[in-house]
Amino acid sequence: MSAKIRILICEDHALVRDGLRAILREQPAFEVVGEARNGLEAVEATRRLQPDVVLMDVDMPELSGLEATRRIAAARMPSKVLILSLYDDEDLIAGGLDAGAAGYVLKDGPTSQLLYAIESVHRGDRYMSPRALSVILERGATRGKGTGTRYDLLTDREREVLKLLADGLSSKDIASRLRLSIKTVDVHKYSLMKKLDIHNRADLVKYAIRKRLVRLSTLDGGP
């Protein structure tokens, strides 16, 4: 029997926390190991409990869900953060990606979508609810049709680095994976960002999603 997926619920509204807990406890493959009512508690609980997946509400008191996610990622904790939000706003989606979240799920989606998202990020995939993904794809298509040809300017090594950056790896991790020096990875990173005219990780991930470079789980039949 495989180990259960250990989940931390980070949500400031008690009713929503209760609902999430009830849903997750009905799943034999999941185990709720803790709860947090604000962003500071979320960071502390993640450090203390080391859950597999952190369900992180965006709107949290004391410390926002995005900043809590950023601190968890910066501390290199092994937990995967799955953002929960009411909003399909591109800036919020980008903010989640930039902070280091492994997925973005809308709260008004079906329960099956949330459960699938948890399983997806736990096994190492990225997950975005269909509506959030459509925002990225549609906005990218309307911002300029030259992005397709820019990819052709990248070297094979730059494409490797691009994919690994979009997957969430640091320069140090990429250097180890490709057996390069960190300085060399940074040179490739600077070069590819200049060629693509992209200047931050969130836009890099969105570009990689549009180019189908990121392994992205989808739930067939989702809204």
N, C-alpha and C positions, 0 to 999 in steps of 0.2 A: 504494500500500500504506500502510495507516495505521500509525502508530508503535506499538510494543509498549507494554504496560502495565508500568511499572517497579515492582518490588515489593521491599520490605525485610522480611525475616523476623526477628521479635523473639521468641525462645523460648530458655529456659535449658536445656532438655533436648536433648542432642545427637541422640538417636535421633529425636525429633520434628522437629527442624530438618532432619535428613537426609531424613526422609520428606516433609516439605513441599517441600523443594528438588527432590526427585526428581519429585514430582507436578507442580510448576509448570514445571519445565524441559521437560516433555513437551508443554506447551501452546505452540503457535507464537505466540500473541498475547501471551504473558507473558515477562518477563525478570527474573530475580532479580539485583538489583544489589548486595545486601549482606545481612549477618546481624548480629544483636546478641544477646548472651547475658544481658544484664540491662537494667534500665530506664534506667540512666544511658547505657549504650552506645546504647540505642534512640533517645534524644533526640539524642545527638551525631551518630549516623549519619543520622538523618532530616534534621538541619540540614545536614550535609555532602553527602549524596547527593541530597537533594530527590526521593525516590521518589514515584510517583503514589499508591501504596497501601502502607500499613504494616500488616502482620499482627502484632498485638500480643497476646501471651499475658497473661492477667490476673495470674498468680502468677509474678512476676519478682523476683530478688534485688536488693539495694541500693536499688532504686526500683521500686515496684509498677507493673504495666502501666497501671493507672488513673491514677496520678500522672504517669507518663511521657506518657500521652495528654493529660492536662491541660496539661502544659508545652508539648507540641507545639502544642496549640490556642491557648494563651496567646501563643505566639511568632508566631502567625498564619502558620505554615508552610502551603504549599498542599497538602501531602500529606493524603490521606484515611486515617483510622485505622479498621481493622476489628478489633474485639476477638475473640480466640479464647479460649474458656473451656470447662471441663468442667461448669460449673454453670448451671442455669436459675433461679438464685435472683433474686428480684425486686430485692433491694438491689444486687446486682452489676450487673444489667441497667441499673437506674437510675443506678448509679455510672458506668457506661460512657457513657450518654447525657449525664449531667451533666458528665463530663470533656471531652466534645466528640467522641466517637467517631461515625463515620458508619454503623456497623453492628455487629452482635453475632452471632457464629456459634458454635454448640456443636461441640466437637471430635469428638463421637461421631456427627455427621451424615455423610451421604455426600459423597464427593469432589465430585460435581456441584454440590452446594449451596455449597461453598466457592468453586468457580470462578465460579459465578453471582453470589455475593456480591461477589467482587472486581470483576467487571465492573459490577455495579450501583453500588457506591459510587464507582467511577472516573467514571461518567457523571453523578454528582451525586445519585443516589437514596440513600435510606436503605435498609438491608437488615437484617432480623432473621430468624433461623432460625425456622421455624414454631412450634417448642415455646416459644422465648423470647417470641414474639409472643403466643401463647396465654396465657402467664402474665400479661402486661400487660392483655390484654382481659378475662380471667376475673377477675383481682383487681379491676380497675376496676368490673366489673359488680356485684361483691359489696360494694363499699364505700359504696354509696349511690346511689339512683336519682334524686337531684336534679341530678346533673351535666348531664343533658340540657337542663333548663330554664334553667340558668345561662348557657348559650351564647346563648340568646335575649336576654339582657340586654346583650350586647356590641353596640357600634356597629359599623358597617361598617368603619371605620378600625381599631378595636380588633381586629377579626377579621383584617384584613390584617397587623397587627403580630404577632398571635398566630401566624399561619402562618409568617411570616418568622423569628420567634424560634425556633419549633420546627424550622425548616430549618437552624438553626445560625448565623444572621446576628447580628452585634453591633448595638447601638443605632446606632453610627456608620454601619454598612452599610445598615441599614434607613432611616436618615435620608436617605442618598444615594439609595436606591432609590425612596423615596416623596416625595423632595424636601421633606423636613421638617427642622426643627432637631432636634439630638440631644435637647435639653430637651423638645421636644414628644413625641418618641418615648418618652422615659422616663416622661412623664406618662401616655401611653396604656398603657405596659407596667405601671405601677403600678395603673392603674385596672382593667385586665383581670384582673390577678392577684388583685386584691381581690374583684372580682365572682365569679371562679371559685374563690376560696379556695385558690389555688395559690401557693406561696412559693419555688419553685426551678425551674431550667430542666428538670431531669430529669422532674419531675411535669408540667411544661408539655408536654414532648414526648410523654409517655405519654397525656396528655389529647388532644393533637392527633392521635395515632395512633388513639385510640378514636373520635374524631370524623371520621376519614378526611380530615384536613386536610393530612397529610404525604404526599408522594409516596413510597410504600413499595413496593419491589420484592419480589415473592414468587416462589418457584419451584414451579410446579405439580407436585404429586405428591411434594413433600418430606415428611419425617416430621414 
